[in-house]
């Protein structure tokens, strides 16, 4: 199995222990994702130290207020590192709304352009205020207008079942996290059943969104196995089949 989205630098314990625990659980690859200048470099350092770890570099929408040309240039320079396999996470967050929406859109557009120039996949953060779909609408519109030809990953996919067809038609990958195991996540599990095999990914978003069996505790990459097990159950296939599917998709997307 693989964990296609984690934040090792925010997790406890240390990276080496997290990687070892994941390996014992059968997790062979981890993508650790940067959110700003500091965490981007921490992600690369973890990838340099551990053979099974690769990095993504970007600017999270919650930190977009300070994004400028210098920040964009820094991401693009880091993208040339041989352990970097994606751009992001980037996108729109209207739930916390801690950065002005105009700044979020500017940072998002810049990182789409970086992904296009570097040929790297783009990791999308998308979160709406409860009961609204404004961030979803804006994210989909931006990607449709600016990201044609870019490999897109909808991280921690929360797209409603009646909207996921739009993503599927455009061959955007959908990555499911621990919240797909929660008792009240029926809509999310329905979405997970609709995603075709070739677009399916799994993740932990460690240290966030621990799956149901360890909910309320810090998450870690080893727990991606529980997410995959639940997806296998929902899709009516074996864990081994989901494992083969996800590993093949991740290898194609991240070239690891």
N, C-alpha and C positions, 0 to 999 in steps of 0.2 A: 504494500500500500504506500501511498505518498500523501503528504500534507502540502497542499498547494498554496497555503496562506497562513503564516504564523509571524509573530513578532518576538523572536527569541530574546532580544535585548530588553524587553519589558517583562519577560517571564522570570520566575524563580523556580528551581535553582539555576545554577550556571549552565551555559550553553552545552558544555561537554556532558553533563549529567542528563540534560533534556534529550540530547542526541542519542545517548546510550540507552535511555529508557525507551525511546521511540524505536530504536533498532531491535530491542528485545521484543517489542510488540509487533514487529514485522514491517515497520515504516522505513522504507529505503531511501526516500528523498524528502527534503523539506525546502520550501521556498520561504525565506525570512524576508519580511517586507518593511522597507523604510518609509518614514512619514515626514521626515524633514532632513536638514543637512547632517545633523548629528547621527540620527538613527540610520540614515543611508550608509554612512561610513561604518557604523557598527554592524550592519547587515553584511556588508562586504567583508569585514574582518572575520565574522563568524563563518562565512563561506570559504574564506581562505584557510581557516583553521580546520574545518571539518569537510571531508570529501563528499559527504551526503547532503550538504547544505549549499543552496544557491541563493542569490539575492535579487531583490527588486528594489529599485530606487525611484523616489517620487516625493510629492508634497501632498499631504492629506488635506482635504478641503477645510477641515477645522483650523488649519494653520495658513490658509490662503491669504489672509490679510497682509502678510509680509512678503508675498511672492512678487518677484520682479524679474527683469531680464537676467540679472546676475544669478538668481536662483535657478532659472531655466537653464542657463549655460552650465551651471554646476551639475545638474542632473544629467544633461547630455554628455558631459565629460565623463562622469562616473559610469554612464551606460556603456562606455567602451571597455570597461573591465571584463575580463573573460569569465568571471564568476557571476556577472549580472545577466539575468535572463528575462527581465520584464521591467516595464515602467509603471510606477504607481506605488501605493495606491493613490488614485486621484478620482475626482468625480464631484458629486454634490451631496451636501448634508444639510437638509432643512429642518432636521429634528433638533439639533443643538443650535444651529444657526449662529455659531460662535465667530464666524467670519462673514463679512458682507457677501451677499449673493453675487454681486458684480465681480468681486475678487475671486470667488470660487469659480465662476465661469471663465475668467481670464486664465487662472492657473490650470483649469481643466483643458481648455483649448490649447494652451502651450504644451502640455504633456501629450496630448493627442498628436501634435505636430512632431514632438520628439520621438514618439513611438513610430510614427511613419518614417522619419528620416533614418532611424537606427534599425528598423525592421524587427523591433522587439514587440512582444505582446503587451497589451494595456490592461492593467488591473483597476477595475472600477469599484469605487465606494458609492453606495446609493442608499440614502436614508431619508424617509419622509416624516413629517409630523403626523401624529395619529389621525386617521380618518381622511387624509389627503393623499393625492398622487402628484403633487406639483414637482417634486424632485424627480420622480419617475418620468413624468412627461418631458421635463427639461433635459434630463439625461439621455433619454431615447432620441429626442429631437437633435441634440448636439452630436451624438454618435452617428446618427443617420446622415447628418449633413457633413461631418468632418472626418469620420473614421472609416470610410469605405476602404477596404483593402487592409485594414489594421486588424490583427487578431485581438478580439475583445473577450475579457473574462469578467463576468458579473460576480464579483466577490461577495460572499455571504448572501447568496441570491435570495431576494425577498419579493420577487416579481409575482403578482397575483396570477392565478391560473388563467384568467381570461385575458391577460396581457402577455404571457410568456411566448405566445405564438409569434409575436412581433420579433422577439429576440431570436427565436429558432429560425425564422425565415432568413435572418441576416447572419446566421451561423455564429452567433455570439455564444461563448461557453458559459455555462451556469455552474457555479461552484457552491456546494451546500455545506453548511457548518452545523455546530451543535444544536442550534435552535430548531433544526428540523426534527429533533428527537423530543421536543417538549410536548406535553399533552395537548396543549391548545393550538398547536401548529398544524392543524388539519389542512388549511389552504396551502401552506408551504409544502407539505408532503404531496398534495395533489399536483402542485407545480413540478415537484421532483419526479413524479410518475410520467409527466408529459414530455420531459426533456429527452431527446433521442440519445442513444448510447454515445454517439460520436461527439456530443457537446457536454458530456457529464464530467464534472470534477468534484472533489471533496476537499475539505479543509477543516482546520480548527479555529482559526483566528485567535490562537493563543496569545495572551492568557485570558482572553474573553470567551464568552459563549460556551462554557463547559457543557458537554452533553448531559442528558438527564441523570445518569447514574452518579455523576460527580457534580451536579448542578450546585452552584453556590461556592464552589472551590475554584482556585486558579486552574485554568486550562493548560494543556501542554500537547505537543504534537502526537504523542502516543495515543491520545484519545480520538484521533481521526478514525481509528478502527471501529469505535462504537457508531460513529456517524455513518460509515460505509455499511455496517451491518444493518442499520435501520433502513438505509436506502435500498439495500438488497431485498429486505423484507417487503418494502412498499412496492418495489418493481417486480416482485415475484420471481426473483432469480437468486442464485447462490451468492454467497460472499465472494467466492473465488471468481465468479464471472464479473462482479462489480470491480474487484481488484484488477483483473486483467484489463477491463475497459478503461478504468481511470488511469492506470499506469501507462497504457498506450496513448491516451489522450494527452497526459501531462508530458510524456516524452516528445510528442509531436509539437506541443505548444512551446515548451520551455527548452527543448533541444538538449536535454541532459542525459 
